[in-house]
Amino acid sequence: METGAAAEVESLAHRIKGAAANISAPGLECAAFRMEEAGRAGEVAGFKELMRMIDARFEALRGVLQGVAHASA
């Protein structure tokens, strides 16, 4: 993976981390932070595993939000 791609991953992960922090989703925030740090360091070997972690945390958040939406409907 080229350096530009690692920098793009870092930038995207930073935005995800910020959005997660804004909505108090610490699991997603932590996973995005780890991806951001990996991108900053150019450690591309772990990107796939970190992306799976972000996906899992996002799906957990989605489940919570859906539960809240259904409870208030």
N, C-alpha and C positions, 0 to 999 in steps of 0.2 A: 504494500500500500504506500502510495506516495505521501510526502510530508503534508501536502495541501489537504489530502483527505483526512489525515489525523487532526489537522487544525479545524476542519469543518466538523468533525465528530466532537471535538472539544467545545466548539461554539454551540452546537445543537444541544449537547448535554448540559451546558451551562444554562441555556434557556429553559430546558426541562426542569433543572434543579430549582431555578428561580420560581417557576410556576408552581412547582410542588410545595415550595416553602410558603408561597402566598396562600395556598389552600390547606396548609397544615397536614401535608401528606409526607411524614418523615421517612417512611420506607422508600417511596419513590425518590424523594430528595437525596437520600443516601446512595441509592443505586446510580442516580444521575451524577452525583459527585464523583463516585468511583470511575464512571465512564469519562467524565471531564478530566480527571487527573490522568487517566490512561492516555487520553488524546493529547494532553499537554506534554506527557513524557514520550509520546510516539510509540507507546507499547501496544501495538496493534494485535498482538497474539491473543489477547483476552477480550477483544471487542465482541465476538459472538456470544461468549458466556455472559458478559455484562449486558448485552442487548436482551438476552433471555431474562436476566434479572429485572431489567427495566420493564419488559413486557409483563412479567409476573406481578410486579408491584402495581403496574397500571391496571391490570385486570382486577386485582384485589380492590383497588380504589374504585373502579367502575362498579364492582359489586356492592360496595358500601353506599355509593351514591344512588344506585338503583334502589337499594333497600330503603333509603331515606325518602326517595321520590315516591315509592309505592306506599310507604307509611303515611305520608302527608297527603296522599290523593284521596 
